[in-house]
């Protein structure tokens, strides 16, 4: 072996150790760089040189610089991080939603209870102007709290839309950067070496992208990476990147959706396929949590306002002359929103419109509905309650209206569904759909409409008087109008015929003509009902006892309707259900309805917090697995640095010896 061979071995050894030191220094410098993968120098023995005395090695070759990366672990980390970002986005937004519904005296339930309790003082003194003013003040507080909560929900929706726009802008920026990296990586593919730092940058950007929207990736032969979202929609392919956009939801323009911008043509992405990333969390919060909260609040506002207004209308105020009470509250009405893709007329407007009419506010549900044509029956429609998926068939009744049937059990619902009716202006096309919001906007527009204290109808239009010669212990416990068919111009005479509560009655109009008569049996604890009023008795009537019911002569001293308003505290006036036999059951009081709203929001918050905690822990574990595989350990790198330094020094010694031998040979040749 010549001195030049020894010199070549030394030089190769020096280069190999220097390369390793350089790579180790690069690792140490990037120990805290997010997404960086530890790099190592791959070495290989140079082929030996054949001689008569055997094969002599030529030293070492630097093959490549390899990064410690595991595609499987990287994918697991990216997926776990995406789910954690989704859960965190929903959890953080739900905490804001929770603040809309305070507990205790500052909540809507307490305000409604205070308003109804104020009628106790008015019942004790029907002509008291201060008690009437307190009722109006409390009514204004009720309306203000509902309207404020509704406005806060609208602001939260606006915040979601803005967050979606910001997130989509980040998605578009990252997609563009990934496409640029694809171009650079593919361009370097011909060198035969891996551009490790560029690959790390791309992996890190894909993970950041996954934190916004769940992605799947495919690496091609040229080293570029295809990035896909929403079940296979291409976001990045080679050096080209598509853009996302935030657009109004075609089904409900009040909400937002995500669309793919394909050369100026927007294609809506299904939210069911966006199952990861903060955008998915925002969409779930918008489409489920905000909708549920708004509908529960609206259901309560609509039911309370309607029931209070009904009782108010059945009483007599202190006007001059006295008359039926005007409404105390007004709420936002039900709306039907046509899908943006519905058929349009020549003027560009929708060819068909849908309107809703509330028939019984106590039956309204905290839900939106979807209306679509029934493909199995021409002229019929299917109404789907979105909160639980219950479907109703809606078929023409032959007189311009519709009859509703619950599909799950075939129960006939009559001419309305869940307390509202649907009517059409124009004929919808077979592909038209509508989103129905019976209560979604009720709370936002809630106001007190009665300003005159004398307008409060504390008096019942009818007054009951026990006979002066009665021998029983029965007294009038209360009389209230319960039906709008009540005719206060008619008088009622009731005479008890036996000691078991049997009675006979006659109704007489203003002209003295008997309009109705009959018999009945009074049961303790149950009111006597006729002519649209309900009469409650305390004590027990005796045979021969009598009482009369006539128009109230002095409204200023009558408290019948005020007592009826007080009774609303314990009435199940929210969310009653239509039974198969046509009767109404279940339902909640106003305070119980608000408690249910608080419980619903609280459960959602707790569930989201738990999901966020679990997914964050899972993501941390996945990140730790990646760090164990590809992370930089400074202690190990420091040890390797010393090792390569010693190797470099030894290689330099080999080179020094080779130089000395070469010099000696030159000297010998000179002699």
C-alpha positions as CSV (number, residue, x, y, z in Angstrom):
1,X,0.0,0.0,0.0
2,X,1.4,3.4,-1.0
3,X,1.4,6.5,1.2
4,X,-1.2,8.0,-1.0
5,X,-3.6,5.2,-0.1
6,X,-3.0,5.8,3.6
7,X,-3.5,9.6,3.0
8,X,-6.8,8.8,1.2
9,X,-8.0,6.7,4.1
10,X,-7.2,9.5,6.5
11,X,-8.9,12.1,4.4
12,X,-12.0,9.9,4.1
13,X,-12.0,9.3,7.8
14,X,-11.7,13.0,8.6
15,X,-14.5,13.8,6.2
16,X,-16.8,11.1,7.7
17,X,-16.2,12.3,11.3
18,X,-16.5,15.9,10.3
19,X,-19.8,15.2,8.6
20,X,-21.0,13.4,11.7
21,X,-19.9,16.4,13.9
22,X,-21.6,18.8,11.6
23,X,-24.9,16.8,11.7
24,X,-24.6,16.4,15.5
25,X,-24.1,20.2,15.8
26,X,-27.2,20.6,13.5
27,X,-29.2,18.4,15.9
28,X,-28.1,20.3,18.9
29,X,-28.9,23.6,17.3
30,X,-32.5,22.4,16.4
31,X,-33.2,20.6,19.7
32,X,-36.0,23.0,20.5
33,X,-37.3,23.5,16.9
34,X,-40.9,22.2,16.6
35,X,-41.2,19.3,14.2
36,X,-37.5,18.8,13.8
37,X,-36.4,15.1,13.4
38,X,-33.0,14.0,14.6
39,X,-30.5,13.4,11.8
40,X,-27.7,10.9,11.6
41,X,-24.9,10.2,9.0
42,X,-25.0,6.8,7.4
43,X,-21.5,5.5,6.7
44,X,-20.4,2.6,4.6
45,X,-17.0,0.8,4.2
46,X,-15.3,1.7,0.9
47,X,-14.6,-1.3,-1.3
48,X,-11.3,-3.0,-0.6
49,X,-8.3,-2.9,-3.0
50,X,-7.1,-6.3,-4.2
51,X,-3.4,-7.1,-3.9
52,X,-1.3,-10.2,-3.9
53,X,-1.2,-10.0,-0.2
54,X,-5.0,-9.7,0.2
55,X,-7.7,-7.0,0.2
56,X,-6.8,-3.7,1.8
57,X,-9.6,-1.3,2.8
58,X,-9.9,2.1,1.3
59,X,-11.6,3.7,4.4
60,X,-15.1,4.9,4.8
61,X,-17.7,6.6,2.6
62,X,-20.6,9.0,3.6
63,X,-23.7,7.5,2.1
64,X,-26.4,9.9,3.2
65,X,-27.8,12.0,6.0
66,X,-30.9,10.3,7.3
67,X,-33.6,11.7,9.6
68,X,-35.1,9.6,12.4
69,X,-38.7,9.7,11.3
70,X,-41.6,7.1,11.5
71,X,-44.5,7.7,9.2
72,X,-46.9,5.7,11.3
73,X,-46.1,7.6,14.5
74,X,-46.2,10.9,12.7
75,X,-49.7,10.0,11.3
76,X,-50.9,8.9,14.8
77,X,-49.6,12.1,16.3
78,X,-51.3,14.2,13.6
79,X,-54.6,12.5,14.0
80,X,-54.5,12.8,17.8
81,X,-53.6,16.4,17.6
82,X,-56.4,17.1,15.2
83,X,-59.0,15.5,17.6
84,X,-57.6,17.4,20.5
85,X,-57.9,20.7,18.6
86,X,-61.5,19.9,17.7
87,X,-62.4,19.1,21.3
88,X,-60.6,22.1,22.7
89,X,-62.3,24.5,20.2
90,X,-65.7,23.2,21.2
91,X,-65.0,23.2,24.9
92,X,-63.6,26.8,25.0
93,X,-66.6,28.1,23.1
94,X,-69.1,26.2,25.3
95,X,-67.6,28.0,28.3
96,X,-68.6,31.3,26.7
97,X,-72.1,29.9,26.0
98,X,-72.4,28.9,29.7
99,X,-72.1,32.6,30.7
100,X,-75.2,33.5,28.7
101,X,-77.4,31.7,31.2
102,X,-76.6,32.8,34.8
103,X,-77.9,31.0,37.8
104,X,-79.7,32.4,40.9
105,X,-81.5,35.7,40.9
106,X,-79.9,36.9,37.7
107,X,-81.3,34.1,35.6
108,X,-84.4,34.1,33.3
109,X,-86.2,31.6,35.5
110,X,-85.9,33.9,38.6
111,X,-87.1,36.9,36.6
112,X,-90.2,35.0,35.4
113,X,-90.9,33.8,39.0
114,X,-90.5,37.3,40.4
115,X,-92.9,38.7,37.7
116,X,-95.6,36.1,38.6
117,X,-95.1,36.6,42.3
118,X,-95.8,40.3,41.9
119,X,-99.4,39.4,41.2
120,X,-99.8,38.3,44.8
121,X,-99.6,41.9,46.0
122,X,-102.0,43.0,43.2
123,X,-104.4,40.2,44.2
124,X,-104.4,41.5,47.7
125,X,-105.1,45.1,46.5
126,X,-106.4,45.1,42.9
127,X,-106.6,48.9,42.7
128,X,-103.1,49.5,44.0
129,X,-101.2,51.5,41.4
130,X,-97.8,50.8,42.9
131,X,-98.4,47.1,42.7
132,X,-99.4,47.5,39.1
133,X,-96.2,49.5,38.4
134,X,-94.1,46.8,40.0
135,X,-95.7,44.2,37.7
136,X,-94.8,46.3,34.6
137,X,-91.2,46.8,35.9
138,X,-90.8,43.1,36.5
139,X,-92.3,42.3,33.0
140,X,-89.8,44.7,31.4
141,X,-87.0,42.8,33.3
142,X,-88.3,39.5,32.0
143,X,-88.3,40.7,28.4
144,X,-84.9,42.4,28.8
145,X,-83.2,39.2,30.1
146,X,-84.6,37.1,27.4
147,X,-83.7,39.6,24.7
148,X,-80.2,40.1,26.1
149,X,-79.6,36.4,26.2
150,X,-80.8,36.1,22.6
151,X,-78.5,39.0,21.5
152,X,-75.6,37.3,23.2
153,X,-76.3,34.1,21.3
154,X,-76.3,36.1,18.1
155,X,-72.9,37.6,19.0
156,X,-71.5,34.2,19.8
157,X,-72.7,33.1,16.3
158,X,-70.9,36.1,14.8
159,X,-67.8,35.1,16.8
160,X,-68.0,31.6,15.3
161,X,-68.2,33.0,11.8
162,X,-65.2,35.2,12.4
163,X,-63.2,32.3,13.9
164,X,-64.1,30.2,10.9
165,X,-62.8,32.8,8.5
166,X,-59.6,33.2,10.5
167,X,-59.1,29.4,10.5
168,X,-59.8,29.1,6.8
169,X,-57.3,31.8,6.1
170,X,-54.7,29.8,8.0
171,X,-55.7,26.6,6.1
172,X,-55.2,28.4,2.7
173,X,-51.9,29.8,3.8
174,X,-50.6,26.4,5.0
175,X,-51.9,24.6,1.9
176,X,-50.0,27.1,-0.3
177,X,-46.8,26.6,1.7
178,X,-47.1,22.8,1.5
179,X,-47.6,23.0,-2.2
180,X,-44.4,25.2,-2.5
181,X,-42.5,22.6,-0.4
182,X,-43.8,19.8,-2.6
183,X,-42.3,21.7,-5.6
184,X,-39.0,22.1,-3.9
185,X,-38.8,18.5,-2.6
186,X,-39.8,17.1,-6.0
187,X,-37.1,19.3,-7.7
188,X,-34.4,17.8,-5.4
189,X,-35.6,14.3,-5.9
190,X,-33.1,13.8,-8.8
191,X,-30.1,14.3,-6.5
192,X,-30.8,10.9,-5.0
193,X,-30.6,12.4,-1.5
194,X,-33.4,13.2,0.9
195,X,-34.0,17.0,1.8
196,X,-34.5,16.2,5.4
197,X,-35.1,19.8,6.7
198,X,-37.7,20.4,4.0
199,X,-39.5,17.1,4.8
200,X,-39.6,18.1,8.5
201,X,-41.0,21.5,7.6
202,X,-43.7,19.8,5.5
203,X,-44.6,17.3,8.2
204,X,-44.9,20.2,10.7
205,X,-47.1,22.2,8.4
206,X,-49.3,19.1,7.7
207,X,-49.7,18.7,11.5
208,X,-50.6,22.4,11.9
209,X,-53.1,22.0,9.0
210,X,-54.5,19.0,10.8
211,X,-55.1,21.1,13.9
212,X,-57.4,23.2,11.8
213,X,-59.1,20.5,9.7
214,X,-58.6,16.8,9.6
215,X,-56.4,15.7,6.7
216,X,-55.3,12.5,5.1
217,X,-52.0,12.3,3.1
218,X,-50.5,10.2,0.3
219,X,-46.8,10.5,-0.7
220,X,-46.1,10.1,-4.4
221,X,-43.0,8.7,-6.2
222,X,-41.6,12.2,-6.7
223,X,-41.6,12.9,-3.0
224,X,-44.5,15.3,-3.1
225,X,-47.4,14.8,-0.7
226,X,-51.1,14.9,-1.6
227,X,-53.3,16.3,1.2
228,X,-57.0,15.5,1.3
229,X,-59.9,16.7,3.5
230,X,-63.6,15.9,4.0
231,X,-63.5,12.3,2.9
232,X,-61.2,12.7,-0.1
233,X,-61.5,16.3,-1.3
234,X,-58.1,17.4,-2.6
235,X,-56.6,20.3,-0.8
236,X,-53.0,20.0,-2.0
237,X,-51.9,17.9,-5.0
238,X,-48.3,18.3,-6.1
239,X,-47.5,21.9,-6.4
240,X,-51.1,23.0,-6.6
241,X,-53.3,24.0,-3.7
242,X,-57.0,24.5,-3.5
243,X,-58.6,27.2,-1.3
244,X,-61.4,26.9,1.2
245,X,-64.0,29.6,1.8
246,X,-66.6,30.4,4.5
247,X,-70.0,30.8,3.0
248,X,-73.6,31.1,4.3
249,X,-75.2,27.7,5.0
250,X,-77.6,27.1,2.1
251,X,-80.1,25.6,4.5
252,X,-79.9,28.6,6.9
253,X,-78.1,31.7,6.0
254,X,-77.8,32.7,9.6
255,X,-75.1,30.0,10.0
256,X,-71.9,29.4,8.2
257,X,-70.5,26.5,6.3
258,X,-67.2,25.5,4.6
259,X,-66.8,25.3,0.9
260,X,-64.0,24.3,-1.5
261,X,-63.2,26.9,-4.1
262,X,-62.6,25.1,-7.3
263,X,-61.6,27.8,-9.9
264,X,-64.2,30.2,-8.6
265,X,-66.9,27.5,-8.2
266,X,-67.8,26.8,-4.5
267,X,-68.6,23.3,-3.5
268,X,-70.0,22.9,0.0
269,X,-68.2,20.4,2.2
270,X,-70.3,18.1,4.3
271,X,-69.9,18.8,8.0
272,X,-70.3,15.1,8.7
273,X,-67.0,14.5,7.0
274,X,-65.2,17.3,8.9
275,X,-64.4,15.2,12.0
276,X,-61.3,16.7,13.3
277,X,-59.5,20.0,13.8
278,X,-60.7,23.3,15.3
279,X,-62.9,24.0,12.3
280,X,-64.9,20.8,13.0
281,X,-65.2,21.8,16.7
282,X,-66.5,25.2,15.7
283,X,-69.0,23.7,13.3
284,X,-70.3,21.3,15.9
285,X,-70.6,24.1,18.4
286,X,-72.5,26.2,15.8
287,X,-74.8,23.6,14.4
288,X,-75.6,21.7,17.7
289,X,-74.8,23.6,20.9
290,X,-75.8,27.1,19.8
291,X,-78.9,25.9,18.0
292,X,-80.1,23.8,21.1
293,X,-79.5,26.8,23.5
294,X,-81.3,29.3,21.2
295,X,-84.2,26.9,20.8
296,X,-84.6,26.2,24.5
297,X,-84.4,29.9,25.3
298,X,-86.9,30.7,22.5
299,X,-89.3,27.9,23.6
300,X,-89.4,29.3,27.1
301,X,-89.9,32.8,25.9
302,X,-92.6,31.9,23.5
303,X,-94.5,29.7,25.9
304,X,-94.3,32.1,28.9
305,X,-95.3,35.1,26.7
306,X,-98.2,33.3,25.1
307,X,-99.6,32.0,28.3
308,X,-99.3,35.3,30.2
309,X,-100.9,37.1,27.3
310,X,-103.8,34.6,27.2
311,X,-104.5,34.9,30.9
312,X,-104.2,38.7,30.6
313,X,-106.7,38.7,27.7
314,X,-109.3,36.8,29.8
315,X,-109.3,39.4,32.5
316,X,-110.7,43.0,32.8
317,X,-108.5,46.0,33.2
318,X,-109.1,49.3,34.9
319,X,-109.5,51.3,31.7
320,X,-112.4,53.7,31.1
321,X,-114.5,51.8,30.3
322,X,-113.0,48.5,31.5
323,X,-112.1,46.0,28.8
324,X,-110.2,42.9,28.1
325,X,-106.5,43.1,28.9
326,X,-104.0,43.9,26.1
327,X,-100.9,41.7,25.6
328,X,-98.1,42.2,28.0
329,X,-95.3,40.6,25.9
330,X,-94.4,40.3,22.3
331,X,-91.8,37.8,21.0
332,X,-90.2,37.1,17.6
333,X,-92.5,35.0,15.4
334,X,-91.7,31.6,13.8
335,X,-89.9,31.7,10.5
336,X,-89.4,29.3,7.6
337,X,-86.1,29.6,5.7
338,X,-86.0,28.4,2.1
339,X,-82.9,26.5,1.0
340,X,-80.7,28.7,-1.2
341,X,-80.9,26.0,-3.9
342,X,-84.7,26.0,-4.1
343,X,-86.5,26.7,-7.3
344,X,-86.8,30.4,-8.3
345,X,-89.2,32.4,-10.4
346,X,-88.4,34.6,-13.3
347,X,-87.7,37.6,-11.0
348,X,-85.1,35.7,-9.1
349,X,-87.1,35.2,-6.0
350,X,-88.1,31.8,-4.6
351,X,-91.0,30.2,-6.4
352,X,-92.6,29.0,-3.2
353,X,-92.6,30.4,0.3
354,X,-93.6,28.7,3.6
355,X,-95.1,30.4,6.6
356,X,-95.7,29.2,10.2
357,X,-98.5,30.0,12.6
358,X,-98.3,29.1,16.3
359,X,-101.5,27.4,17.5
360,X,-100.5,26.3,21.0
361,X,-97.3,27.8,22.4
362,X,-97.3,25.2,25.3
363,X,-96.7,22.5,22.7
364,X,-93.7,24.2,21.0
365,X,-90.5,22.1,21.1
366,X,-87.0,23.4,21.5
367,X,-86.1,22.3,18.0
368,X,-85.7,23.3,14.4
369,X,-87.5,21.3,11.7
370,X,-86.8,20.3,8.1
371,X,-89.6,20.3,5.5
372,X,-89.3,18.4,2.3
373,X,-91.6,16.8,-0.3
374,X,-92.6,13.2,0.4
375,X,-91.2,11.2,-2.5
376,X,-93.7,8.4,-1.8
377,X,-96.8,10.6,-2.1
378,X,-97.5,13.5,-4.5
379,X,-98.7,16.6,-2.7
380,X,-97.6,15.4,0.7
381,X,-94.6,16.4,2.7
382,X,-92.3,15.1,5.5
383,X,-91.5,17.3,8.5
384,X,-88.4,16.1,10.5
385,X,-87.8,17.4,14.0
386,X,-84.0,17.9,14.1
387,X,-83.5,17.6,17.8
388,X,-84.5,13.9,17.9
389,X,-85.2,12.9,14.2
390,X,-88.9,12.3,14.7
391,X,-90.8,12.5,11.4
392,X,-94.3,13.6,10.7
393,X,-96.3,13.1,7.5
394,X,-98.1,16.2,6.2
395,X,-101.0,15.4,3.9
396,X,-103.6,17.7,2.3
397,X,-107.0,17.5,4.2
398,X,-109.1,18.4,1.1
399,X,-110.0,21.9,2.4
400,X,-106.8,23.7,1.8
401,X,-105.2,22.6,5.0
402,X,-103.1,19.7,6.1
403,X,-103.4,16.8,8.5
404,X,-100.3,15.6,10.4
405,X,-99.4,12.1,11.4
406,X,-96.4,11.0,13.6
407,X,-94.7,8.3,11.5
408,X,-93.2,6.4,14.5
409,X,-96.6,5.3,15.9
410,X,-99.1,6.6,13.4
411,X,-100.6,9.0,15.9
412,X,-102.9,11.6,14.3
413,X,-101.7,15.1,15.3
414,X,-104.7,16.9,13.8
415,X,-104.2,20.2,11.9
416,X,-101.0,21.2,13.7
417,X,-97.7,19.8,14.7
418,X,-96.0,20.5,18.0
419,X,-98.1,23.6,18.4
420,X,-97.7,25.2,15.0
421,X,-99.2,25.0,11.5
422,X,-97.5,25.2,8.1
423,X,-99.0,26.9,5.0
424,X,-97.6,27.5,1.5
425,X,-97.5,30.5,-0.8
426,X,-96.9,28.8,-4.2
427,X,-96.2,25.2,-4.8
428,X,-92.7,23.9,-3.8
429,X,-90.7,22.0,-6.3
430,X,-90.0,18.3,-5.6
431,X,-86.4,19.1,-4.6
432,X,-87.2,22.2,-2.5
433,X,-86.5,22.1,1.3
434,X,-87.2,24.5,4.1
435,X,-85.8,24.9,7.6
436,X,-88.5,25.8,10.1
437,X,-87.7,27.7,13.2
438,X,-90.8,27.9,15.4
439,X,-89.0,29.3,18.4
440,X,-85.5,30.1,17.3
441,X,-86.0,33.9,17.2
442,X,-88.6,34.3,19.9
443,X,-86.3,35.5,22.7
444,X,-84.2,37.9,20.7
445,X,-87.2,40.1,19.8
446,X,-89.0,39.8,23.2
447,X,-90.3,43.1,24.5
448,X,-92.9,44.3,27.0
449,X,-95.7,45.9,25.0
450,X,-98.0,47.1,27.9
451,X,-97.0,50.5,29.4
452,X,-100.2,51.6,31.2
453,X,-100.5,50.2,34.8
454,X,-104.3,50.4,34.5
455,X,-104.0,48.1,31.5
456,X,-103.2,45.1,33.8
457,X,-106.2,42.9,33.8
458,X,-106.4,41.8,37.5
459,X,-110.2,41.4,37.6
460,X,-112.1,38.4,36.3
461,X,-114.9,39.3,33.9
462,X,-117.2,37.1,36.0
463,X,-117.9,37.2,39.7
464,X,-119.3,34.4,41.8
465,X,-121.6,35.1,44.8
466,X,-122.8,32.4,47.3
467,X,-126.5,32.4,48.3
468,X,-127.3,34.3,51.5
469,X,-129.3,31.4,52.9
470,X,-126.7,28.7,52.2
471,X,-126.2,26.2,55.1
472,X,-123.0,24.5,53.9
473,X,-119.4,25.6,54.5
474,X,-118.7,26.2,50.8
475,X,-117.1,29.6,49.9
476,X,-115.7,30.9,46.6
477,X,-112.1,29.8,46.4
478,X,-111.5,31.5,43.0
479,X,-113.0,32.1,39.6
480,X,-111.1,32.5,36.4
481,X,-111.8,32.5,32.8
482,X,-110.1,29.5,31.1
483,X,-111.6,29.6,27.6
484,X,-111.8,32.4,25.1
485,X,-115.5,31.3,24.4
486,X,-116.5,32.9,27.7
487,X,-119.4,35.2,27.4
488,X,-119.5,37.6,30.4
489,X,-123.0,38.9,29.4
490,X,-124.4,35.6,30.4
491,X,-125.3,34.8,34.0
492,X,-125.1,31.3,35.6
493,X,-127.3,30.0,38.4
494,X,-126.1,26.9,40.2
495,X,-128.1,25.0,42.8
496,X,-126.8,22.0,44.7
497,X,-129.3,19.2,44.8
498,X,-127.8,16.8,47.3
499,X,-125.0,16.5,49.9
500,X,-122.8,14.5,47.5
501,X,-122.0,17.5,45.3
502,X,-124.7,17.1,42.7
503,X,-125.9,20.3,41.2
504,X,-128.1,21.8,38.4
505,X,-127.4,24.9,36.5
506,X,-128.8,27.4,34.0
507,X,-127.2,29.9,31.7
508,X,-129.2,33.1,30.9
509,X,-128.3,35.7,28.3
510,X,-128.6,39.5,28.8
511,X,-132.2,39.4,27.5
512,X,-133.3,36.9,30.2
513,X,-133.4,33.9,27.8
514,X,-132.0,30.6,29.1
515,X,-129.3,29.5,26.7
516,X,-128.2,26.3,28.4
517,X,-129.0,24.1,31.4
518,X,-127.9,20.8,32.8
519,X,-126.6,18.8,35.8
520,X,-123.2,18.0,37.2
521,X,-121.4,16.7,40.2
522,X,-118.9,18.8,42.1
523,X,-115.8,17.0,43.4
524,X,-113.6,18.5,46.1
525,X,-110.4,19.9,44.6
526,X,-111.9,20.1,41.1
527,X,-113.4,23.3,39.6
528,X,-116.9,23.6,38.3
529,X,-116.5,24.5,34.6
530,X,-119.0,26.1,32.3
531,X,-119.4,29.1,29.9
532,X,-115.6,29.3,29.6
533,X,-114.9,29.8,33.3
534,X,-113.6,27.6,36.2
535,X,-115.1,28.1,39.7
536,X,-113.2,26.7,42.7
537,X,-114.9,26.1,46.0
538,X,-113.5,25.9,49.5
539,X,-115.4,23.9,52.0
540,X,-118.4,21.7,51.2
541,X,-121.8,22.8,49.9
542,X,-125.0,21.5,51.4
543,X,-128.2,20.4,49.6
544,X,-130.2,23.4,48.7
545,X,-127.2,25.8,48.6
546,X,-127.0,28.1,45.6
547,X,-124.6,30.5,44.0
548,X,-124.7,32.8,41.0
549,X,-122.1,33.9,38.5
550,X,-122.5,37.2,36.7
551,X,-120.5,39.9,35.0
552,X,-118.1,41.7,37.3
553,X,-119.6,45.0,38.3
554,X,-116.6,46.5,40.0
555,X,-113.3,45.5,38.4
556,X,-111.2,47.7,40.7
557,X,-112.0,45.4,43.6
558,X,-111.9,42.0,41.9
559,X,-108.7,39.8,41.9
560,X,-109.9,36.8,40.0
561,X,-107.5,37.2,37.1
562,X,-104.6,38.2,39.3
563,X,-105.0,34.9,41.1
564,X,-105.1,33.1,37.8
565,X,-101.8,34.8,36.9
566,X,-100.3,33.7,40.2
567,X,-101.3,30.1,39.4
568,X,-99.1,30.2,36.4
569,X,-96.1,29.7,38.7
570,X,-97.1,26.1,39.1
571,X,-98.6,25.5,35.6
572,X,-96.8,23.2,33.2
573,X,-96.8,25.6,30.3
574,X,-93.6,24.7,28.5
575,X,-93.1,21.8,26.2
576,X,-96.3,19.8,26.6
577,X,-96.7,16.6,24.4
578,X,-99.7,15.5,22.4
579,X,-100.7,12.0,23.3
580,X,-102.1,9.4,21.0
581,X,-105.6,10.1,22.4
582,X,-105.3,13.8,21.6
583,X,-104.7,14.9,25.2
584,X,-101.8,17.0,26.4
585,X,-99.4,15.7,29.0
586,X,-96.0,16.4,30.6
587,X,-94.5,19.8,30.2
588,X,-92.6,22.0,32.7
589,X,-93.2,25.1,34.7
590,X,-91.2,28.2,33.6
591,X,-88.7,27.8,36.4
592,X,-88.2,24.1,35.7
593,X,-87.8,24.9,32.0
594,X,-85.0,27.3,32.8
595,X,-83.4,24.7,35.1
596,X,-83.5,22.2,32.2
597,X,-81.8,24.7,30.0
598,X,-79.1,25.2,32.6
599,X,-78.7,21.4,32.9
600,X,-78.5,20.9,29.2
601,X,-75.8,23.5,28.8
602,X,-74.0,22.3,31.8
603,X,-73.9,18.7,30.6
604,X,-72.6,19.9,27.2
605,X,-69.9,21.9,28.9
606,X,-68.9,19.0,31.2
607,X,-68.9,16.5,28.3
608,X,-66.8,18.8,26.2
609,X,-64.3,19.4,29.0
610,X,-64.0,15.6,29.6
611,X,-63.5,15.0,25.8
612,X,-60.9,17.8,25.6
613,X,-59.0,16.4,28.6
614,X,-58.9,12.9,27.2
615,X,-58.0,13.9,23.7
616,X,-55.3,16.3,24.9
617,X,-53.8,13.4,27.0
618,X,-53.9,11.1,23.9
619,X,-52.3,13.8,21.8
620,X,-49.5,14.3,24.4
621,X,-48.8,10.5,24.4
622,X,-48.7,10.4,20.6
623,X,-46.3,13.4,20.6
624,X,-44.1,11.7,23.2
625,X,-43.9,8.6,21.0
626,X,-42.7,10.7,18.1
627,X,-40.2,12.5,20.4
628,X,-38.8,9.2,21.6
629,X,-38.3,8.1,18.0
630,X,-37.1,11.3,16.3
631,X,-36.5,13.9,19.1
632,X,-33.1,15.2,20.0
633,X,-31.5,14.1,23.3
634,X,-28.9,16.7,24.2
635,X,-27.0,14.3,26.5
636,X,-26.7,11.7,23.7
637,X,-25.7,14.3,21.1
638,X,-23.0,15.7,23.5
639,X,-21.6,12.2,23.9
640,X,-21.6,11.6,20.1
641,X,-19.9,14.9,19.6
642,X,-17.0,13.9,21.8
643,X,-16.9,10.5,20.0
644,X,-16.8,12.1,16.5
645,X,-14.2,14.6,17.7
646,X,-11.9,11.8,18.9
647,X,-12.5,10.1,15.6
648,X,-11.6,13.2,13.7
649,X,-8.4,13.7,15.7
650,X,-7.4,10.0,15.1
651,X,-8.1,10.5,11.4
652,X,-5.9,13.6,11.4
653,X,-3.2,11.5,13.1
654,X,-3.4,9.0,10.2
655,X,-3.1,11.8,7.8
656,X,-0.1,13.1,9.7
657,X,1.6,9.7,9.6
658,X,0.9,9.4,5.9
659,X,2.4,12.9,5.4
660,X,5.5,11.9,7.3
661,X,6.0,8.7,5.3
662,X,5.6,10.7,2.1
663,X,8.2,13.2,3.2
664,X,10.6,10.3,4.1
665,X,10.1,8.8,0.7
666,X,10.8,12.1,-1.0
667,X,14.0,12.5,1.0
668,X,15.1,8.9,0.1
669,X,14.4,9.6,-3.5
670,X,16.5,12.7,-3.4
671,X,19.6,10.8,-2.4
